Amino acid sequence: MIVISQFLYQNHILVISDLILMIISFSEILALLVLINIFLFKKSKVQIIILRILFLAMIFGLINLFDERSLETSLSDPGLFYFIFSFVLIIMSIRSIKKDQAIISSSNRLR
């Protein structure tokens, strides 16, 4: 890896790519995917794929939440509510999109 420039931060050397990753956090990437997913309303199959990717990313985030701290601290963290709420919303949106697909496919059969 080519090091363009280095910064000294608390006795650690960070590369510019590491600084960019620190700026763009996990939640911002997921929020951007959700925003993109909203505008893909005409492509329901792509929406479901993106929602499944988001679901997997949320599972990794939840594992990371419990991995960094003790179990007691993780269970009292308000971020846990964010993950649970997000899981519920993703599952509900996948179900709704599948229902919409079923309605559209049934109306196509009538024609």
HELIX and SHEET records of a PDB file:
HELIX    1   1 ILE A   16  ILE A   23  1                                   8    
HELIX    2   2 PHE A   26  ILE A   38  1                                  13    
HELIX    3   3 SER A   44  GLU A   68  1                                  25    
HELIX    4   4 LEU A   71  LEU A   75  1                                   5    
HELIX    5   5 GLY A   79  LEU A  110  1                                  32    
SHEET    1   A 2 GLN A   6  TYR A   9  0                                        
SHEET    2   A 2 HIS A  12  VAL A  15 -1                                        
END                                                                             
